[in-house]
Amino acid sequence: MKRRSFMTMTAALALLPGMALAHGPTRQKVTLTTEVAAEPSEVWAAIGDFQDLTWHPAVVSQEGQGGNEIDATRDLYLSEQGAEGPMISEVLYKYDADKMTYSYRITEVAVEVLPVTNYSSHLTVKPRDGGGSVVEWRGAFYRGYPNNDPPEELNDEAAIAAVSGVYQAGLDALVEMFGAPSS
């Protein structure tokens, strides 16, 4: 009897590796950084308010409540051919002004706007060796299509490209705003 139980368990364990291959999407991660000439306190003053992402070129307007308190919310209205377009809703879940960092989650977005699900992000300003600042924007998310065999516009590559594009546009705007470090 014990031998039969052992063989049954061994057979079941042998199936696990094959089962792991059919699990669906994998959490994706993107981290982008940029260096700017301004000191961290100056950069943080411009980007550290959760209620003001209007420094990002894609955001034409924003409304929110709760300031920088945990569970504060914001609705970002994006530019669409020069006018107010789609909206992204977000909630703040970590905020540390002393460390110049905050973390938030998307609570509502159409996958046609940003092809992701279960998205969280962190924005941080750090001192740069030699003066200036390093701004880091990182996120983790799943692709917009949760099942196997996603359409091209909702696959992992599309999600990574879209998030990278959002981050890069924002970081480029900060370089334009504060200038690049001289060395």
ABEGO torsion letter per residue (X at the ends): XAAAAAAAAAAAAAAAAAAAAAAEBBBBBBBBBBBBABBAAAAAAAAABAABAAABAABABBBBBGEABBGBBBBBBBBBGGBBBBBBBBBBABBBAAAGBBBBBBABBBAAABBBBGBBBBBBBBBBBGEEBBBBBBBBBBBABABBGBBAAABAAAAAAAAAAAAAAAAAAAAAAAEBBAX
